[in-house]
């Protein structure tokens, strides 16, 4: 079974074609700058074989429909493509950011499901419309092919009311559905499942803290395989310090900025989402640049590292209190997989909580699941590469075949 995975953004389409027999990636690529003068289609074909090839085309991509047609052209190119025709694609799995309270698991897309995703646009105005574009365009291009929606929020739908309610007037939840939803659910669930495999235990008997540190950052408290709390909230702005997003701030900051700094809502929104986090603190949002600058004595870069890792540690401590017993802490995503310094600083002073990082094991970039804690550590620490595309492909296959993917 070959499944096309689509992650459709406002001006881009990320895609992967996966052969589920052996879970091999046949092609992986990106259409960028949709709607601009010059679009770019880049794709790596057969990345896991000796026949690996790269394709890059630059041309105007007016809209998502043209973008998806270009994806099909690249995949079916008689000279370099990986499939003979679009009939070889048996299903399409879509990443959908916001499933609101309706969606608890991956779902076959029907007219009703499309309507429900549309109804959640107010909760994710930047993401859900772009995800819907991808679904509609794929539906036109692949008539009759089953499409599956895999929601970033779904895994967190097991969070109990005491953790998802904000202490706000209750009608805001009842009428507007204002609550904590959480995101990155596909990643948290995937690394939790991989961790259970590594520990040779059933996920249903494990308590885990999964720490996704990429450009976006979030943490999840997982009790016996179910998400019971997470750091991202109504939107992907709450919680940890991210590349350009602030994470937690005093809610009164917004009034202060409006009253004293003359900022309107759009300005505050842009500032908290695009100009804050690591970038706000030191002007750089890539952790590799931050380390380079720390090495030459840049004090702001040092502060950015300190603020991010301190916040990580504070949340790990909070989620330990939520879970009581913790079997393992899992680091994943760009920073979590690659940055041994961030991992070590995020776990400082945690020996009393039973967390002992092994400095030699930790001193590596994680390419496959690896144990990073010492043998005597009561709480194991793992580095596990995330793979959201594979998780979406597995979930899509499971929807089609009726098998269980959850713990
Ligand atoms: P992601 O969103 O998971 O793709 O992660 C992207 C982020 O990972 C980048 O913005 C960097 O901050 C970080 N990153 C990637 N490679 C490294 C590395 N080798 N060392 C430290 N951070 C890295």
Boltz pocket constraint, residues with backbone or C-beta under 6 A from the ligand:
constraints:
  - pocket:
      binder: B
      contacts: [[A, 213], [A, 214], [A, 215], [A, 216], [A, 243], [A, 285], [A, 286], [A, 287], [A, 288], [A, 333], [A, 334], [A, 335], [A, 338], [A, 339]]
      max_distance: 6.0
